[in-house]
Amino acid sequence: MAGIAKGIINSMPVLLHLQYFTTGFLFLIMRMLKHLFIILFCVECISINNTFSQTNKIEILKASLNNASSSKEKLNAALALCSQAHSLNADTLYHYANLAKQIAVSLADEKRIILADTYITTWLGRKSLFDRALKICNADLKSISYSNSGDVYAKVLMQKCNLLVKSNLHKEALDQAYHFLQEAEIQNDTLSQIFSKYIIGSVYRNLQQTDLALQWFYKADQTSNSFEEKKNEFGIYFLIGMMYNWKSDADVIKKERTSDSLMSVEYLDRAISDSRKYENMAILARSLCIKADGIEDPKEISFAGEYLKEAIHIYDQMHDTVSILNGLTSMSNYYMSIGQPEKGVEACKRGIEMIRRGNAYPAADFYWTLGQCYKAAGNYEKYANVLDTIIRLKDTAYKKNSERDLADLNAKYEDQKKENTIIQQKLDIVAKRNTTYAVSMISGILLLI
């Protein structure tokens, strides 16, 4: 397989010197070669049985858990390990989350029980068991609030918003995120404000409203200048990079395409750098995949292959449903490239069946690849049927999450924000009057002495 890839690379100089190809056709050839090279790397990497390796931070936390002498110390260490969920194997995450909950129950520590629940729901989300996860979140939210459990309450709300987005319940996610944002602004909770804006942007991203998504991701990025808060924003950098990658693919004017492509690379590089530094394997893998897809220069195709190879190695370690689905889409494209679209059809059908069983993944992506496989196989009737299915999927999504409904939620948030500002101004005026009155009273008393 590596020989095939090498042959592709070696053939490029010959293609570049064929004078009778038009510029547009040559560009198309390069794009096809790039994607084939990436797919070959993908298949080669999936076939490797990688051993699981932890991050340095996880190894340190595991040592702390092993050395803990009291139940309280073990609970703290287990929860700290769970906080690295973004880099933990799914089964390993469940082990530590379940351990933390058992210890918290034995200590009758209600807040820590709920905190352990947030990591159990994270595990459930990775297994696409969203209904079970949301039930746990809703049950926990009944007993906590910002006033009595600020940090824990915020974590549960973050998890609920995230689960709603992954469940494709976009309207519900947006409604919850706006309410969360209002509470976070009142409480001056900057991290929760950043997260709420990230969720709102993610809803628009899923609805393929790129410009609106970018607006909210930028709002999230500009919420704080604190180093401690900015250092955790590599997820937002990844999403901004992804949006510019989408814009670049859709651009017709060369100047705009180049500009958006450069912006995509800039933000993805920031996401890759920070996720390496702070050891967030999930964001690192996703950023590497998007950057690999965005490379168009034939001279850099080998870098694209390396990015994808590293990303698939990470996905193999994470061992969750999304990784399997990503692998199936790559296999489908690979089979098309080597002239076996029928096998690509079978891989797509497996993925679609997994989605039907409740696994979170953009179904339209699989159907699009399925359609291309049918087209490559010359089965134009089934190709047309798949295109009809894609249209129905998009119509259903827009009916459930109409632009008008989403706009109404945004308007309600803006109105509430203005009302809160007016109330705060009135409170400031009253406070100033009370201060003036108090100063006058004190001055009067002092004059009488």
C-alpha positions in Angstrom: 0.0 0.0 0.0 2.9 2.3 0.8 4.2 1.5 -2.7 1.0 2.7 -4.2 1.2 5.9 -2.4 4.9 6.3 -3.4 3.9 5.7 -7.0 1.3 8.4 -6.8 3.8 10.9 -5.5 6.4 9.9 -8.2 3.9 10.4 -10.9 3.1 14.0 -10.0 6.1 15.7 -11.8 5.0 13.9 -15.0 1.5 15.2 -14.6 2.7 18.7 -14.0 4.6 18.8 -17.3 1.8 17.5 -19.5 1.2 20.7 -21.5 -2.1 19.7 -23.0 -4.0 19.6 -19.7 -5.9 22.7 -18.8 -5.2 24.4 -15.5 -8.7 23.6 -14.1 -8.4 19.9 -15.0 -4.9 19.7 -13.5 -6.2 21.2 -10.2 -9.0 18.6 -10.1 -6.5 15.8 -10.7 -4.3 17.0 -7.8 -7.4 17.2 -5.5 -8.2 13.6 -6.4 -4.7 12.4 -5.8 -4.6 14.2 -2.4 -7.7 12.5 -1.2 -6.6 9.1 -2.5 -3.2 9.5 -0.7 -5.0 10.4 2.5 -7.4 7.4 2.2 -4.5 5.0 1.6 -2.8 6.2 4.8 -6.1 5.9 6.6 -6.6 2.3 5.7 -3.0 1.5 6.5 -3.3 3.1 9.9 -6.6 1.4 10.7 -5.0 -2.0 10.1 -2.4 -1.4 12.8 -3.2 -2.7 16.2 -1.8 0.1 18.3 -1.1 -0.3 22.0 -2.8 2.2 24.3 -0.5 5.0 25.6 -1.5 7.6 28.2 -0.6 11.2 28.3 2.0 12.4 30.9 -0.7 14.1 32.9 -2.8 10.9 33.1 0.2 8.9 34.3 0.9 11.4 37.1 -2.8 11.3 38.2 -2.8 7.5 38.1 0.2 7.5 40.4 -1.6 9.9 42.7 -4.6 7.6 42.9 -2.4 4.6 43.6 -0.6 6.5 46.4 -3.8 7.9 48.0 -4.2 6.7 51.6 -7.7 8.1 52.5 -11.0 7.8 50.7 -11.1 11.6 50.3 -7.7 11.5 48.5 -8.8 8.6 46.3 -12.0 10.5 45.4 -10.0 13.6 44.5 -7.6 11.6 42.4 -10.3 9.7 40.6 -12.2 12.9 39.7 -9.0 14.5 38.5 -8.5 11.5 36.2 -12.0 11.8 34.9 -11.3 15.5 34.1 -9.0 14.1 31.4 -11.9 12.4 29.7 -10.9 14.0 26.4 -7.8 11.9 26.4 -9.1 8.7 28.1 -10.2 5.5 26.5 -14.0 5.2 26.8 -13.8 2.1 29.1 -11.1 3.7 31.2 -13.2 6.8 31.7 -16.2 4.7 32.9 -13.9 2.8 35.3 -12.7 6.0 37.0 -16.1 7.7 36.9 -17.8 4.7 38.5 -15.0 4.4 41.1 -15.4 8.1 42.0 -19.2 7.8 42.4 -18.8 4.7 44.6 -16.4 6.6 46.9 -18.5 9.7 46.9 -21.6 7.7 47.9 -19.7 6.0 50.8 -18.6 9.5 52.0 -22.2 10.9 51.5 -20.7 13.7 49.5 -23.7 14.9 47.4 -21.8 17.4 45.3 -19.1 14.9 44.4 -21.7 12.3 43.6 -23.2 14.7 41.0 -19.7 15.6 39.7 -19.0 11.9 39.2 -22.4 11.7 37.4 -21.1 14.3 34.8 -18.3 12.0 33.8 -20.7 9.0 33.7 -22.9 11.0 31.3 -19.8 11.9 29.3 -19.1 8.2 28.9 -22.8 7.6 28.0 -22.5 10.3 25.4 -19.5 8.7 23.8 -21.5 5.5 23.6 -24.4 7.5 22.0 -26.7 6.7 24.9 -28.0 10.3 25.0 -31.5 9.7 26.6 -30.0 8.0 29.6 -27.3 10.7 30.0 -29.9 13.5 29.8 -32.1 11.8 32.4 -29.2 11.8 34.8 -28.4 15.5 34.1 -32.0 16.6 34.6 -32.3 14.6 37.8 -29.1 16.2 39.2 -30.2 19.8 38.2 -33.2 19.5 40.5 -31.1 19.6 43.6 -28.4 22.2 42.6 -28.2 25.8 41.4 -25.6 28.6 41.0 -26.3 29.7 44.6 -25.6 26.5 46.4 -23.2 24.6 44.0 -21.9 27.0 41.5 -19.0 25.0 39.9 -20.9 21.7 39.9 -24.1 23.3 38.6 -22.1 24.8 35.7 -20.5 21.5 34.8 -23.9 19.7 34.7 -25.4 22.4 32.5 -22.3 22.2 30.2 -22.8 18.5 29.9 -26.5 18.9 29.2 -25.9 21.4 26.5 -23.3 19.2 24.9 -25.6 16.2 24.9 -28.4 18.1 23.3 -26.1 19.2 20.5 -24.9 15.6 20.0 -28.5 14.4 20.0 -29.2 16.8 17.1 -31.8 18.5 19.3 -30.7 21.9 18.0 -33.6 24.0 19.1 -33.5 22.6 22.7 -29.7 23.0 22.8 -30.0 26.6 21.7 -32.7 27.4 24.2 -30.7 25.8 27.0 -27.5 27.5 25.9 -29.1 31.0 25.9 -30.6 30.5 29.4 -27.2 29.2 30.6 -25.4 32.2 29.0 -27.8 34.6 30.8 -27.2 33.0 34.2 -23.4 32.9 33.6 -23.4 36.7 32.7 -25.3 37.5 36.0 -22.9 35.3 38.0 -19.8 36.7 36.1 -18.9 33.1 35.3 -16.6 33.7 32.3 -15.8 30.1 31.6 -19.5 29.2 31.3 -20.1 32.3 29.1 -17.4 31.0 26.8 -18.9 27.5 26.8 -22.4 28.7 26.2 -21.3 30.7 23.1 -19.4 27.7 21.9 -22.6 25.6 22.1 -24.6 28.3 20.2 -22.0 28.4 17.5 -22.0 24.5 17.4 -25.7 24.5 16.7 -25.3 26.8 13.7 -22.3 24.8 12.5 -24.4 21.6 12.6 -27.1 23.5 10.6 -24.3 24.5 8.1 -24.9 28.2 8.8 -21.2 28.9 8.6 -21.2 32.7 9.1 -23.4 32.6 12.1 -21.3 29.8 13.6 -18.2 31.9 13.1 -19.8 34.9 14.8 -20.5 33.0 17.9 -17.1 31.2 18.0 -15.4 34.7 17.7 -17.7 35.9 20.6 -16.5 33.0 22.7 -12.8 33.7 21.8 -13.2 37.4 22.7 -15.0 36.8 26.1 -11.9 36.8 28.2 -8.2 37.8 28.0 -7.2 35.8 31.0 -4.4 33.3 30.3 -6.0 30.6 32.5 -9.2 30.9 30.5 -7.6 31.5 27.0 -5.4 28.4 27.3 -8.5 26.2 27.3 -9.9 27.7 24.1 -8.1 25.4 21.6 -11.5 23.7 21.0 -12.8 27.0 19.8 -9.7 27.5 17.6 -10.4 24.1 16.0 -14.0 25.1 15.3 -13.0 28.4 13.7 -10.5 26.6 11.6 -13.1 24.1 10.5 -15.5 26.9 9.5 -12.9 28.6 7.4 -12.1 25.2 5.8 -15.8 24.8 4.9 -15.9 28.4 3.5 -12.7 27.7 1.5 -14.3 24.5 -0.1 -17.4 26.6 -1.0 -15.5 29.6 -2.4 -15.7 30.2 -6.1 -13.4 33.3 -6.3 -9.7 32.3 -6.0 -8.8 35.2 -3.8 -11.5 34.4 -1.2 -10.5 30.7 -1.3 -6.9 31.5 -0.6 -7.8 33.9 2.2 -10.2 31.4 3.9 -7.7 28.6 3.5 -5.0 30.7 5.2 -7.3 31.5 8.1 -8.2 27.9 8.5 -4.5 26.9 8.7 -3.8 29.7 11.2 -6.5 28.6 13.7 -5.9 24.8 13.2 -2.2 25.3 13.9 -3.1 27.1 17.1 -5.5 24.3 18.1 -2.9 21.6 17.3 -0.2 23.4 19.2 -2.3 24.1 22.3 -3.9 20.6 22.3 -0.4 19.1 22.2 0.8 21.3 25.0 -2.2 20.7 27.3 -2.6 17.1 26.2 -6.2 17.2 24.8 -6.1 14.2 22.5 -9.7 14.5 21.1 -9.2 18.1 19.8 -5.7 17.2 18.5 -7.1 14.3 16.4 -10.0 16.4 15.0 -7.7 19.3 14.2 -5.2 17.0 12.4 -8.0 15.5 10.3 -9.3 18.9 9.2 -5.8 20.2 8.4 -5.1 17.1 6.4 -8.3 17.6 4.4 -7.4 21.3 3.7 -4.0 20.6 2.1 -4.1 21.2 -1.6 -0.4 21.7 -2.5 0.9 18.5 -4.1 4.3 19.1 -2.4 2.6 18.9 1.0 0.5 15.7 0.5 3.0 13.6 2.5 2.3 15.9 5.5 -1.4 15.3 5.1 -0.8 11.6 5.3 1.2 12.0 8.5 -1.5 14.2 10.1 -4.1 11.6 9.3 -1.9 8.7 10.5 -1.5 10.4 13.9 -5.2 11.2 14.1 -6.2 7.6 13.5 -3.7 6.4 16.0 -5.4 8.6 18.6 -8.9 7.5 17.5 -7.9 3.9 17.9 -6.8 4.7 21.5 -10.0 6.5 22.3 -12.1 3.5 21.3 -15.5 5.2 20.8 -18.3 4.9 18.3 -17.4 8.1 16.4 -14.0 6.7 15.6 -15.6 3.5 14.1 -17.9 5.7 12.0 -15.0 7.9 10.8 -13.2 4.7 9.8 -16.1 3.4 7.8 -16.4 6.7 5.8 -12.7 6.5 5.0 -13.0 2.9 3.9 -15.9 3.8 1.6 -13.9 6.5 -0.1 -10.9 4.1 -0.4 -13.0 1.4 -2.1 -14.3 4.0 -4.6 -10.7 5.1 -5.4 -9.5 1.5 -6.1 -12.5 0.7 -8.4 -14.5 -1.4 -5.9 -17.5 0.9 -5.2 -19.7 -2.1 -4.3 -17.6 -2.7 -1.1 -17.9 1.1 -0.4 -21.7 0.7 -0.5 -21.5 -2.1 2.1 -19.3 0.0 4.4 -21.7 2.9 4.1 -24.7 0.7 4.9 -23.0 -0.5 8.0 -22.4 3.1 9.1 -26.0 4.1 8.3 -27.3 1.1 10.3 -25.2 2.2 13.3 -26.6 5.7 13.1 -30.2 4.3 13.0 -29.5 2.5 16.2 -29.0 5.9 17.9 -25.3 6.7 17.3 -24.5 10.3 16.8 -23.1 11.2 13.4 -24.2 13.4 10.5 -26.3 10.9 8.5 -26.2 13.1 5.4 -22.5 12.6 5.2 -22.9 8.9 5.0 -25.7 9.1 2.4 -23.6 11.5 0.3 -20.7 9.0 0.2 -23.2 6.1 -0.5 -24.6 8.1 -3.4 -21.1 8.6 -4.8 -20.4 4.9 -4.5 -23.6 4.1 -6.4 -22.6 6.7 -9.1 -19.2 5.2 -9.4 -20.8 1.7 -9.8 -23.0 3.0 -12.6 -26.2 2.5 -10.6 -27.8 5.8 -11.3 -31.3 4.8 -10.2 -30.0 4.2 -6.6 -27.8 7.2 -6.8 -30.9 9.4 -7.5 -32.8 7.7 -4.7 -30.0 8.5 -2.3 -30.0 12.2 -3.4 -33.8 12.3 -2.6 -33.0 10.8 0.9 -30.4 13.6 1.5 -33.0 16.3 0.6 -35.6 14.7 2.9 -33.0 14.6 5.8 -32.2 18.3 5.3 -35.9 19.2 5.1 -36.6 17.3 8.3 -33.7 19.1 10.1 -35.0 22.5 9.0 -38.5 21.7 10.1 -37.3 20.7 13.5 -34.9 23.6 13.8 -36.4 26.3 11.6 -34.4 29.5 11.2 -37.4 31.5 12.5 -37.5 29.6 15.8 -33.7 29.9 16.2 -33.9 33.6 15.4 -36.7 34.0 18.0 -34.5 32.4 20.7 -31.7 34.8 19.8 -34.1 37.8 20.0 -35.3 36.7 23.4 -31.7 36.4 24.7 -30.9 39.9 23.4 -34.1 41.4 25.0 -33.3 39.7 28.3 -29.7 41.0 28.1 -31.0 44.6 27.6 -33.4 44.2 30.5 -30.7 42.9 32.8 -28.5 45.9 31.8 -31.3 48.3 32.6 -31.9 46.6 36.0 -28.2 46.8 36.8 -28.1 50.5 35.9 -31.1 51.2 38.2 -29.4 49.2 41.0 -26.2 51.2 40.4 -28.2 54.5 40.7 -29.9 53.3 43.9 -26.5 52.3 45.3 -25.0 55.7 44.5 -27.9 57.5 46.2 -27.6 55.3 49.3 -23.9 56.0 49.4 -24.5 59.7 49.0 -27.1 59.6 51.8 -24.8 57.6 54.0 -21.9 60.0 53.5 -24.3 63.0 54.2 -25.5 61.3 57.4 -22.0 60.6 58.6 -20.8 64.2 57.8 -23.8 65.6 59.7 -23.0 63.4 62.7 -19.3 64.5 62.6 -20.3 68.1 62.5 -22.4 67.6 65.7 -19.5 66.1 67.6 
